[in-house]
Amino acid sequence: MKPSGGWIKFHRYRIVSTDFQVSESFDPSCAVSLHISHDVLITWQTSGIQASQQSRNPEDKNPSGDLSFLCRLTLGISSSDGGLIVNVVTDGYFSMSHSVPEEQRIGLSGKNAPAILYPFVRAYVSSLTSLAGLPGVLLPTINLIQSKSL
């Protein structure tokens, strides 16, 4: 049974860190490889600070009392010549209805949260590389829901 209002509610995201390195020898025509990893840090809090105890942002309050969780998406990009390296760590803040059965919570959050965050990180990387005076790196669209690696 699907809860009213959807399974997962996305509240916001935050770029935690960015490592951007480009060398003079970088060849924009080189192939770029992509590595994605994620951790879903489940806290299942029903009130107070949403997601991580380390968060001090007042926007992280969860007034509805839904179950809150944080997804950390880490994305790494490198060119085949080693001239471009980009690493981005992003936190996504989510909540889930109490009506989601407990046995489904981990599976739903582990697949859906990274899939929701990826387009934001994809746009960020494109903007970052373009604003750096490089040809923009446009990451492929990826179906993270059906991915076996996540």
C-alpha positions as CSV (number, residue, x, y, z in Angstrom):
1,M,0.0,0.0,0.0
2,K,1.4,3.3,-1.1
3,P,1.2,6.1,1.6
4,S,-0.5,9.3,0.6
5,G,1.9,12.0,-0.5
6,G,4.5,9.5,-1.9
7,W,7.1,7.2,-0.5
8,I,10.0,9.6,-0.1
9,K,9.9,13.4,0.5
10,F,13.0,15.3,-0.7
11,H,13.7,18.4,1.4
12,R,17.0,19.8,0.1
13,Y,20.5,19.1,-0.8
14,R,23.8,20.6,0.1
15,I,27.2,20.3,-1.6
16,V,29.5,19.2,1.2
17,S,32.8,19.4,-0.6
18,T,34.3,19.8,-4.1
19,D,37.7,18.9,-5.2
20,F,38.5,20.3,-8.6
21,Q,41.9,19.9,-10.3
22,V,42.8,20.7,-13.8
23,S,46.3,20.7,-15.2
24,E,47.7,22.7,-18.1
25,S,48.1,19.4,-20.1
26,F,44.4,18.5,-19.9
27,D,43.1,17.5,-23.3
28,P,39.3,18.2,-23.4
29,S,38.9,15.5,-26.1
30,C,40.0,12.8,-23.7
31,A,37.5,10.3,-22.4
32,V,36.1,11.1,-19.0
33,S,35.3,8.3,-16.5
34,L,32.7,8.4,-13.8
35,H,32.6,6.7,-10.4
36,I,29.5,7.1,-8.1
37,S,29.2,5.8,-4.6
38,H,26.6,6.6,-1.9
39,D,25.8,6.0,1.7
40,V,22.4,6.2,3.1
41,L,22.7,7.2,6.7
42,I,19.5,6.2,8.3
43,T,18.4,8.0,11.5
44,W,14.7,7.4,11.4
45,Q,14.1,10.4,13.7
46,T,10.5,11.4,14.2
47,S,11.2,14.9,15.5
48,G,14.0,17.4,16.1
49,I,17.0,17.6,13.8
50,Q,16.5,15.8,10.6
51,A,19.1,13.4,9.3
52,S,22.5,13.8,11.0
53,Q,23.1,14.7,14.6
54,Q,26.0,16.9,13.2
55,S,23.5,19.1,11.4
56,R,23.0,22.5,13.0
57,N,20.8,24.0,10.2
58,P,17.4,25.1,11.4
59,E,15.9,24.2,8.0
60,D,16.5,20.6,9.0
61,K,13.6,20.5,11.4
62,N,11.0,17.9,10.6
63,P,7.7,19.3,11.8
64,S,5.5,16.5,10.3
65,G,7.1,13.8,12.5
66,D,8.0,11.7,9.4
67,L,11.0,9.4,9.5
68,S,14.1,11.4,8.4
69,F,17.2,10.2,6.7
70,L,20.3,11.6,5.0
71,C,21.8,10.3,1.7
72,R,25.5,11.1,1.0
73,L,26.3,10.9,-2.7
74,T,30.0,10.9,-3.7
75,L,30.8,11.4,-7.3
76,G,34.3,11.2,-8.9
77,I,35.2,12.1,-12.4
78,S,38.6,11.8,-14.0
79,S,39.9,12.3,-17.6
80,S,41.9,9.4,-19.2
81,D,45.0,11.7,-19.4
82,G,44.7,12.5,-15.6
83,G,44.5,16.2,-16.4
84,L,41.0,16.7,-14.9
85,I,39.8,15.4,-11.6
86,V,36.5,16.4,-10.0
87,N,35.2,14.9,-6.7
88,V,31.9,16.1,-5.3
89,V,30.2,15.0,-2.0
90,T,26.6,15.9,-1.7
91,D,24.2,15.4,1.2
92,G,20.5,15.0,0.5
93,Y,17.9,15.4,3.3
94,F,14.8,13.3,3.0
95,S,11.9,12.0,5.0
96,M,9.6,9.0,4.7
97,S,6.1,8.4,5.9
98,H,5.5,6.2,8.9
99,S,3.1,4.1,6.8
100,V,6.0,2.7,4.7
101,P,6.5,-0.8,6.0
102,E,9.8,-1.2,8.0
103,E,11.1,-4.0,5.8
104,Q,10.8,-1.7,2.7
105,R,12.5,1.5,4.1
106,I,16.1,0.6,3.5
107,G,15.5,-0.6,0.0
108,L,13.4,2.4,-1.0
109,S,15.8,4.9,0.5
110,G,18.9,3.2,-0.8
111,K,17.8,3.3,-4.4
112,N,15.5,6.3,-4.6
113,A,17.5,8.9,-2.7
114,P,20.7,8.7,-4.8
115,A,18.5,8.7,-8.0
116,I,16.8,12.0,-6.7
117,L,20.2,13.6,-5.9
118,Y,22.1,12.7,-9.1
119,P,20.5,15.2,-11.4
120,F,21.5,18.1,-9.0
121,V,25.1,16.9,-8.9
122,R,25.1,16.4,-12.7
123,A,24.0,20.0,-13.2
124,Y,26.6,21.2,-10.6
125,V,29.5,19.5,-12.4
126,S,28.4,20.9,-15.7
127,S,28.3,24.4,-14.3
128,L,31.5,24.0,-12.4
129,T,33.5,22.9,-15.5
130,S,31.9,25.5,-17.8
131,L,32.6,28.3,-15.3
132,A,36.2,27.2,-15.1
133,G,36.6,28.0,-18.7
134,L,36.6,24.3,-19.9
135,P,34.2,22.7,-22.2
136,G,31.4,21.7,-19.8
137,V,31.4,18.1,-18.7
138,L,27.9,16.8,-19.2
139,L,27.5,13.6,-17.2
140,P,25.2,10.9,-18.7
141,T,21.8,10.3,-17.4
142,I,21.8,7.1,-15.4
143,N,19.0,5.0,-14.1
144,L,20.2,4.5,-10.5
145,I,17.0,2.7,-9.6
146,Q,17.8,-0.2,-11.8
147,S,21.6,-0.1,-11.3
148,K,23.1,-3.3,-9.8
149,S,26.1,-1.4,-8.5
150,L,24.3,0.8,-6.0
